C-alpha cells in the first residue's frame, strides 16, 4: 500500500490521513473478499427516483449493516 503524501500538510495531519487511508484500503479489500450474494437484490422505488436515475445515469447503492 502506498502512503498519501502531501507536503503542504503538517506531520500530525498527514499521519492521520495515512492512518485513514490504510484503514480504507483494508475495508475495500475486505469488501472485495466477501462472497457475492447468491440471489438478486430487489428494491422498489418511486417514479421520481426512477426518473432521476435515468436522467443522471447514476445508481447509488448503500449497505445497511444493522
C-alpha positions, 0 to 999 in steps of 0.5 A: 500500500502506498502512503498519501503524501502531501507536503503542504500538510503538517506531520500530525495531519498527514499521519492521520490521513495515512492512518485513514487511508490504510484503514480504507484500503483494508475495508475495500479489500475486505469488501472485495473478499466477501462472497457475492450474494447468491440471489438478486437484490430487489428494491422498489422505488418511486417514479421520481427516483426512477426518473432521476436515475435515468436522467443522471445515469447514476445508481447509488447503492448503500449497505445497511449493516444493522 
